[in-house]
Structures are given as C-alpha cells and as structure tokens.
Amino acid sequence: MAIDIHKNDQSKQSAFNYDDFNFGTQPTDHLFLSEYDHGNWRSHRIVPTQHFSLSPFALCLHYGQTVFEGMKAFRQDNGKVHIFRPEKHHQRFNRSLERMCMPPIEKELFINALEELVRLEQHWIPQDKEVSLYIRPFVFATEPRLGVKVADNYTFCITCTPMGLYYPKPVRVKVETEYVRAAEGGVGYVKCGGNYGAAFYPTQQAKEQGFDQIIWTDAKTHQFLEEAGTMNMMVMLKDTLITPRLSTSILDGVTRNSIIQIARDKGMNVEERAISYQELEDAFNAGNRVELFGVGTAAVISPVYSIQIQGKDYSPYIEDGAIMFQLKTALENIRKGRAKDTHSWNHFI
Ligand SMILES: *Cc1c(COP(=O)(O)O)cnc(C)c1O
C-alpha cells in the first residue's frame, strides 16, 4: 500500500486569489494516481499536477465507465485540518464502482491516499477565510478498445481545488414532470458521469424559463419528489423534516445523512418517505409554513425561495428564523470544531 511521493517544488498557492475565483478552475499542486491492471491497483503515487495521456480508443470516452466522489477538507478554528466523513464517501464510491462493473478501491488505499494528498495540500486552506478544500476522487476506464465491453484497465485519480464556503443564494426551482433523471433499477443512486450529462438538456430548458434548478420526480408517476440532481431535497412541514426515502433512483447524499442525524440529535421529527408535489401544494394552499431546501457537499444547504408546481408558483419560507439555517449552522459548527463531533465525522490528518 506504499504511496510514492514526488513533490512539486513550485506551489501555485501564493498566486491564488482567494477573494475572487471561480470554483473548479484551479487544481492544487499535486494529484494522486493509481492504475488497475491484471486485477490489481498498482503504482500508487502522488505527483505534480499534470495532464493525462489517453488513447482515442480509451473505453471511458465511448461507453461511460466513469465514477466520481465529491468531498471536502476543512481547517478548524484551532488550525487543525480534517476530511469530512471519508469512510462514508468510500462506501458510496465502491457502490458506484460496483454498479458500473468497475473494480473497487480498498478502504485503506482510499483513506491513505486522501490523507497523504491533503497533508501536502493543506496550505491551500486558509485560516482566516471561509474556504475549504474540495476533493474529487474519480476512476475511469483506460483500456484502448473500441468494442463495447467492460474495461480491463482503469485509472484512479484524486484531485483537489479550493472552494468558498459561500452563503448560497436562494434558488428558484421547477418540479419537472416531463423529463426524467433516473428510474428505479437504473443508476440514479450512483455518481457516474452519464447521470449529469443526461440532466443538462432539461436543466438548460428550465434555465431558459427562469429557473435555477429542477426538482426531479419519480419516473413512473411523476408525482413524487426525488432530488435536485446534485443535491438531495428536504422539506420542513410544521415541525417535521421530510426527505424522500432512498431508492435506486436517488443518490445517498452524505450531507443528507448528516442533516438527518443532526435533526434527530436535536429531537426533531424526521420522516424518510414519499412526498408528492400535491402534498406540498396542499400545505402551501393551507397557508402552512413550508421550508424547502437542497442539501449537498458543495453548498451544504441551498434554500428554495420559489417553486413552480404544474405551472403555479409558490413561496417557501426563507427568513432568518428558518429551521434549515439552524441545521446548517449545527453542521458547520461540528466541522469548524465549535461543537462536539459526537459521531466522529471529522477525520483529522
Ligand atoms: C453528490 C450528489 C448529491 C449530494 O451528495 P453529498 O454526498 O451530500 O454531496 C445529491 N445528488 C446527486 C445526484 C449527487 O451527485
């Protein structure tokens, strides 16, 4: 399991403008790489950030065997750096790999690689700014072969980039009842590249109509909320937190899991169950306070200020007193070391 480390003697960090940057444009100085060949992951190494060399026949380019994860490392108020829930991300990574007939990554390799890489890149996480380190592990098929088949060769890479802990702008969403992101029995529950490419077209159409995002509904009846495509959806109805139950068409979000746990720890009612847009409409029409928000690693929570259901607009509650902001603060406090990490989510490096 040894990882060879070749240090980059030049860091781009000192030239990086933390006050004005677009997410995902500046990789940090190093990459982790490993190759799968003859049934084994081998030559684990950390090298200066570089481009790949790939055959035009590489199977990932044609038949979509690509799988990824998205996670973060944080610097606490006391300066210590940790990775948030890497074991949970590892389990999901392997579920995704299995569904795509790609070889699993041993937990020890995944965790060691993350630790070594984040140790080298931790100076990219400033102490005095709301910036974390976004970590992107991914695996893709490299075997050069045009026939449709499961590849025999893969690359496992981990790359990192700074990410602002921005206060997310509330979003306007539309409940989608025509297009489908994922159907039961399909691959909606895994982070494979094709899921995102397939969602672009309907999302672009929604954007042209003035929406920021789509809330997908189930493929069979188009009545039940699923998720937002990069975020899971949650609803606060009266004093109950409701989120769609997991299925093969919904991604098992780590943020979803963390927010549910925090809500339960606070003694809140939490229901994982089917929720129809009709139920939401009824709640709005009855004049009840409805909070609606997305949850995911990128934005933590993303408040919805407007939702269109069957052509009619409704306004969820987004004032400062909303419960979703308490849940968000509770999660951030655990990450920043301001509250007790009772579930051992912070993995210190
Ligand atoms: C990554 C992702 C989420 C959020 O998962 P987190 O683990 O919380 O980041 C939700 N839905 C989809 C489709 C995703 O790809």
The ligand as an SDF file (V2000), in Angstrom:
LIG
                    3D

 15 15  0  0  0  0  0  0  0  0999 V2000
  -23.3130   14.2530   -4.9720 C   0  0  0  0  0  0  0  0  0  0  0  0
  -24.7770   14.2840   -5.1580 C   0  0  0  0  0  0  0  0  0  0  0  0
  -25.6730   14.6630   -4.1370 C   0  0  0  0  0  0  0  0  0  0  0  0
  -25.2030   15.1560   -2.7990 C   0  0  0  0  0  0  0  0  0  0  0  0
  -24.4400   14.2150   -2.1110 O   0  0  0  0  0  0  0  0  0  0  0  0
  -23.4160   14.6810   -0.9740 P   0  0  0  0  0  0  0  0  0  0  0  0
  -22.7460   13.4230   -0.5610 O   0  0  0  0  0  0  0  0  0  0  0  0
  -24.2230   15.2780    0.0980 O   0  0  0  0  0  0  0  0  0  0  0  0
  -22.5110   15.6770   -1.5940 O   0  0  0  0  0  0  0  0  0  0  0  0
  -27.0320   14.5610   -4.3850 C   0  0  0  0  0  0  0  0  0  0  0  0
  -27.4910   14.1460   -5.5760 N   0  0  0  0  0  0  0  0  0  0  0  0
  -26.6720   13.7890   -6.5790 C   0  0  0  0  0  0  0  0  0  0  0  0
  -27.2440   13.2920   -7.8410 C   0  0  0  0  0  0  0  0  0  0  0  0
  -25.2880   13.8730   -6.4100 C   0  0  0  0  0  0  0  0  0  0  0  0
  -24.4820   13.5580   -7.4020 O   0  0  0  0  0  0  0  0  0  0  0  0
  1  2  1  0
  2  3  1  0
  2 14  2  0
  3  4  1  0
  3 10  2  0
  4  5  1  0
  5  6  1  0
  6  7  2  0
  6  8  1  0
  6  9  1  0
 10 11  1  0
 11 12  2  0
 12 13  1  0
 12 14  1  0
 14 15  1  0
M  END
$$$$
